[in-house]
Every structure is written in structure tokens, then in C-alpha cells.
Amino acid sequence: MIALPAPKAEILARREEIIVALTALVPGDGVIAEGIRMKPYETDGLAAYRQMPLAVVLPSTTEQVAAVLRYCHEQGIRVVPRGAGTSLSGGALPLADAVVIGLMRLNAIHEINYADRYAVVGAGVTNIGITKAVEADGFFYAPDPSSQLACMIGGNVMMNSGGAHCLKYGVTANNLLGVKFVTIEGEVLEIGGTYLDAAGYDWLGLITGSEGQLGIVTEVTVRILRSAEGARAMLAAFNSIEIAGAAVDAIIGSGIIPVALEFMDKPCIHACEAFAHAGYPLDAEAMLIIEVEGSIAEQDALLARIKDICARFDPISLKVAETAEQSLAIWKGRKGAFGAVGRISPDYLCMDGTIPTSELPRVLRRIGEMSEQYGLKVANVFHAGDGNLHPLIMFDANDADSFHRAEAFGADILKLCVEVGGCLTGEHGVGVEKRDLMTVQFQPHELTQQRAIKSAFDPDWLLNPAKVFPLQGALSPALAAE
Amino acid sequence: MSAMIAPVDEAGIIAAVQAARAAREPLAIEGQGSKRGMLRPVQAARSLSTRGLTGVTLYRPAELIISARAGTPLAEIEATLAEKGQQLIAESPYLNGVFGTTAPPSIGGVVAANLSGPRRITWGATRDHVMGLRFINGAGEAIRSGGRVLKNVTGLDLCKLLSGSYGTLGVITEVTLKVLPAPETSATLLIETPDLASAVAALSAGLGSPFGVSAATALPVKDHVIAAVRLEDFAASVAYRMEKLRGVLGSLGTQRVMEDAESRAFWRGVREVEPLQVVPDEAIWRVSVRPSAGPQIAAAASAIGGRVMLDWGGGLVWIAASPSSANHMLISEAAHTQGGAAMLFRAPESLRLAVPVLPEEAAPLAKIGARVKEALDPGGLFNPGHIRAA
């Protein structure tokens, strides 16, 4: 288990007084303090970790967020920002002495501008909510994390979320124009705006993906894009992981950039097929889902090219969707992959390392060996075009030993990712989950440099403590482990 | 001209920074010097150049990744990529014409200035494609951020902070960029429109179409304005999409299509701000606003006798006018009023010293900014006064 810092006793002792003060700042039903009602906030998508917070505040305006932060800063109270709580890395895990600031009530869409192709939305608007608001007019918001039905744009900004379509459209950072940003001191700053490449330092780029370490985002200006005329998928299944990897290289090398290029290994294919009956080939060792965009004729031309390329790699199965319905069927298994694995195992940990794609066969072989060593099954599903792996390690949370082995297995996978030239996390964030592995990727002085920048925004380290940076190390004051 | 130190490796850069730190002497940081004359002049006895750090260090076409030492000429990177049918995504400009220099731009300089060309409107800025970099901080330490993979959210994103920091936060020694396949062909639709507002409306219609427009510029010519939108893709797609686009934009003015070679030359010109035909004694401003506000910025520029060209769908307004504080104030005010920002891109040294070349930041942000600068460059060694008066 990962250690959390000791709570500040003087803050715990002043709980009642703090709740009264917060209630004055966010009146009505804006403060949650009873245990039973705080329960939903004790964990996030990394459900193995749970901790009840001091209190939960649900502000409805940027001004309320600023007032709460100003108060917490004055009083030395730690804060944990929270969107929908879908973080898979424990990014929204509370601390016993921390106030959780939930942003779900900042859920208004303030402006949609098609001529200039942007939308201004509250941090609590869901990712899919943005696309829903503009799709009737033919537009969409590009980043599409798997949790897009629930996850909120404020959380997407904080974690720099990705999705299946990043290869063409980029991640959250590439689709933002500006944010309204509240500092720990309660100052409200406009970062960026409705235009490209704001002058001066790229604060927007630094804030994006900062996991709540620098401040709280309450409003986001996103780029919206016109949807392509259409999109269609194909499926290609191969005899080995190596061959599928070579096919991916050949597709990219041909000059085609598919909008999505997803990879599943045999255990994942089986889990998904049992769940979704998508018609996946059960004898394949590896399968690709490849999606292209454009008019019907353009889709036909691109899919024909990709089919020709795949045909050179002795495929077991090649299935090009003829219709939008067939395309949906191909995607159905993939989109349900996490749920499908949840059906065959009581619990799973979802890893998120990225590797250079040329290392794919070697890394997947090693993961297979580790799976036997740890005695835990693993299913691999990932974004093949960009090397972002999602090994799903299956375990039983009721068996403490099984959980510890799963955590150790996951850590070994991430170390392997770094060893082959990749990184700990491609899109889920470091959070609490990968915090202690940061020393694998970064040298001490590099972490000190990052901490110094964090300190420039949050000198007292009140913002989302115990995440991202290992507790021990220079410049992490007052975060001694319990 | 200050004395230049130009080490041939990163260890030499570190040694130079440590020596400067020990002597408490600031350094003017530069690459090849192709953009010397940009921003405020740096008062430093010595300059530290990365021009000696050259060469592609890693290129994996199938992984869409290239790494190079900071001083590597942009043209060398482009040539390396072209051999494998790939290209830099942001269409980074050279700007030798703008700055009256002959030195080749370095890839480190392109990143340090976050300079992007016409493709930026659809495919992102240079900073969007910086997957990793190495830099030397003011303590003389080598710091890595990012890596050599396409998706990475591990730790704070210092790649973006350093991109566009103009050498004021660290000395970039190596960069890793995402690249993409070069398109099979390109073509550009020119539409003759009566005025800038109509031209920008045409660009918006193009960029808001499903046809993947990859660049959109508006060029005033005598009594009308040429709106131009570009398609880049496989030849069959470009042909199909051009027909569709001509239909969508048909009612907006007389049309002409430029095929591949002519189209490429045209956009090279737009990238280098050539259509503005700037004369040597004019100043150049670069204003970024939401595209539909571009015409208002242009109107403000016309009022002071300035000439304009618009890129990025109308949101990037290049202005050439006589270099005066009054003109700078007026353009900055117009940009601010429209919710955008103006940068004094080129001007005589006296003007660059007299006015803020970049807009001032709000006080609380400036305070944090000063602490971030202190965190990266505690001795204030790098490019003092380069982006704002000290």
C-alpha cells in the first residue's frame, strides 16, 4: 500500500469550526460533513484506496471556489480537487485532514462559437456533454477518454486526458485555448483565452496535466472541431503479437494516420467476445481495430489500402465494416473491454505506461512472463499507434495477498516501460498510484526541479498533497508519511 | 556584440552555465542567431549559443518520433524527415527575411520561440509536438522532461513551459518532436472576396467544413481580399474534397485552384510573412485573436497606415507599420479590446526597449511567474530583460 502523509492534528481538532466557516462561504447545501453523505467521496476510480476527507465542499461559482481556497490557505488546510472522481490513479483520493472541493456544480455551458470554433464550459461539464452540445451542428470535442460519459472537463484538463482518437486529434492539451484558474491564495486568473498561442510563458501548457498541484480550474475554453463526413472501422487479427506490431508499423509507414488504431491481445479478445459477442476471432493472438474517416469513397480507399497492408502479414481474419452498424459492432467489444475484464475477474488494476512502439513485442512477452511469476492473469488492450499500454491485471480485492501481488506486478510493468524508453503514464496520471515510482523515471534533481515549480504556485503544499511527488525528497515540506 | 561561447556538447553548455553562475554574470542565450533582433535586447557581456550542438540523435519513422540536438538546422531536420516521406507538423517558419539574417534557424530556437506556420490552425503549434526535451537550468543541471513517446503525462509538463520561453528559463540542448507523414499532395482554393470580413467568413466556412482544411489565410490585394484555404492528403481525397469545398464556398466569390507546386510555394510565402512585403524600416506586430475579430484588428492597423495579412483563419494578424510607441500602444489596445494579445515581433532596438514587447501579465500571475523563473534560473542568468523589462 502507498503511504499517505500524517494528518495535521490541529486541523482535525478544529473540524467543527472549519465546517461552519465553509458553510458560510458556500451556503445552502454546499458543504457535506456527515459520514454517510461523504462516503461517495472517499475514493475514486482507484477503488483500492479509501480515505474519508475532513469535509466536502461543492461550490457553484468560481467566486466560491476562490473563497474556499483563500480560507484554506489562510488556515493551512489541505485541499483535494475533484471532478467526477473517475481517476484511475487515485488523483482525487482524499486525505483525512483535507477538504475535497467537488466541481460538479460548475456544469454550465457558457458559450458556443462555431465561427471561431470554441466552447466555454464549466469545469463540471462532462466530456461527452461538450460533444452532445455541439454535435447537432456537426461539431465535436476531440479527446475521448473511456470514461467520457462521466468524467468532467476540469478533471480532463488536470490529468491531460487522452482517448482512442489521440493519434489524429491529440490529447486534452492540444485542444485547449484557455482556462479560468484559481490559485491557492484565491486569486482568479484568466489563462489563455479564445485565441491561439497566448503571449508569454505557456502557463496553459504547464497547468494542463498538473494533477491539481498548481491550482484549480473552474472554467475551460476548448476547441471544437467539425466532424468528418463519416468514419468506419476494420478488424485485423494475427497469429502473433510480433506480426500485429509489424502491421502497425507498416500502416503508419505507408503515410496513413488512422483516427484510431487499437490493439488487443488474446486474453482481452476472449474477455471482450464473451461480453459483447462482437464476432472477434478467438484463435487470434492479437487483433487490431483500425478506424478511418472521410466520405464513403475515402473510407473505402483508405480501408482498401490498410487491408492490402495487413494482407502482407498473413492475417487470420480481416473484416472491413461495410456499414456504420458493422463498425459499431467492431468497436463494441473494445469499448466494453474494461467491463468485460471486470466480468471475468472480481477486480483489476489498469496500468497506463507508454512505450516506443518498436518495443511492443518484447514488452508484451515480458508482461506474459511476469503474469506467470505473479500468478495473476493479465489482458492487454491499448492504443497501438501511440504505444500507450493498458495491461489489466486481474486480482481479488478480498485477498490481500492477491492485491499486493497485483500492485507489485503493475509496478514491474511500469518499470519495464521506463527501461525500454517509455514512461510511467500515458494518460491516467501519476496520482497516488504511481507516485513512488517517479524515482524510476526521474533523477532526484529533476524531481526537485518539478517540486520547485509546484512550490512557486503552492508554497505551503496544500494543493492535492501526497500525489505525483514521492513524500520523501527535497522541497516537499510537512508531508512526512504516517 | 558580446563574446560568444559555443560549446560542441552539452557538457560544455553546463560548464559555461556553471562558470556564469560562479561569476554571477548573465548570459544571452541563442541558437544559430537567425532570429536575433526578436524581443528586447539582452544586456549581457557573453552569449551562450547552442549552435555547436548539432545532429539528429534518434529518428524512428514508424514511431513518428525524431530527436535532435538543439543547434541542428531546421533544414537538416526537414531533409532527414523528407527522406522517409515525413514532415514537421507545425510547418515552422524560417523568418530570415523578417529579421534580415542569413543564419539557418535551429530546431532549438524554433522550440524556444514556439514558432508555427499556417498548419498550426488545424494541426497544432510547435509546442504541441514537443514530446520531450533536455535543458540546462540556472544551477547548471541537466533536466529532462517528457520523453520519446507520443503520450506522456508523467510529472509536470516542462516541455510546454520551456517551449516559447525564449531561453529565459533554461538552455534547451535537445528536443524530441512528433512528426507525421507528408501528404501525397496539396491544393489551395483561392476566393476573391470584397473585404476582410467576407474573407474571414469564407475561411470560417472552410475550417468549419468536414473536409480537413489545413491552412486558411486572408491577403488584402488592392481593392479586394484573397481568401485561401488548403487541402493536404492523398491525391484522390484532395480532388474529392476540393470539389466539395468549391461547392460550400461557391457563393462567396470568384474561385481559382492552385495545384501542388504552386500551392506549396504560396504557403511557404505565407509562413514567411512575404505577402506583407515589409520594408526594412517598418515594424512588425503579430496579433493573436479569435478569428472573427481579425478584421477589427486590421481596421485598427489601417487607421495608422499599417498593412496586414491574416493567417490561422483570421486569428493571426500580421501588421507592418511605422515603428512608433504610439502605434504599438494602439495595436496593443486593439488586441486587448478584442480579447487577444499583441506582440511587437520586429522593431528597431530603441522601440523594443521603450515599450512592452509582450502584454503585461496580471499581478498575481506575474508574481507566480517570477517564482517559477526563480525556481528554474535562481541566479537570473538567462536572457535577463529579454521578454520584459527587469
Interface residues (C-beta under 8 A of the other chain):
Chain A: N113 Y114 A115 D116 R117 Y118 G138 F139 M159 N160 G162 C166 L167 G170 V171 A173 N174 T183 E185 E187 L189 E190 I191 G193 T194 Y195 L196 D197 A198 A199 G200 Y201 D202 W203 L204 G205 L206 T208 G209 S210 Q213 R226 S227 A228 E229 V248 D249 I252 G253 S254 G255 I256 I257 G294 S295 A297 E298 A301 L302 T354 I355 P356 T357 S358 H383 G385 D386 G387 N388 G421 G422 C423 L424 T425 G426 E427 H428 G429 V430 K434 M438 Q441 F442 H445 E446 L447 Q449 Q450 A452 I453 K454 S455 A456 F457 V468
Chain B: R60 P61 A62 E63 L64 I65 G85 N114 S116 R120 I121 G124 A125 R127 D128 N137 E141 I143 R144 S145 G147 R148 V149 L150 K151 N152 V153 T154 G155 L156 D157 L158 C159 K160 L161 S163 G164 S165 L169 L180 P181 A182 P183 E184 A201 S204 L207 G208 S209 P210 G212 F234 A236 S237 Y240 S288 V289 R290 P291 S292 W312 G315 L316 G339 G340 A341 A342 M343 L358 P359 E361 A362 P364 L365 I368 G369 R371 V372 E374 A375 L376 I387
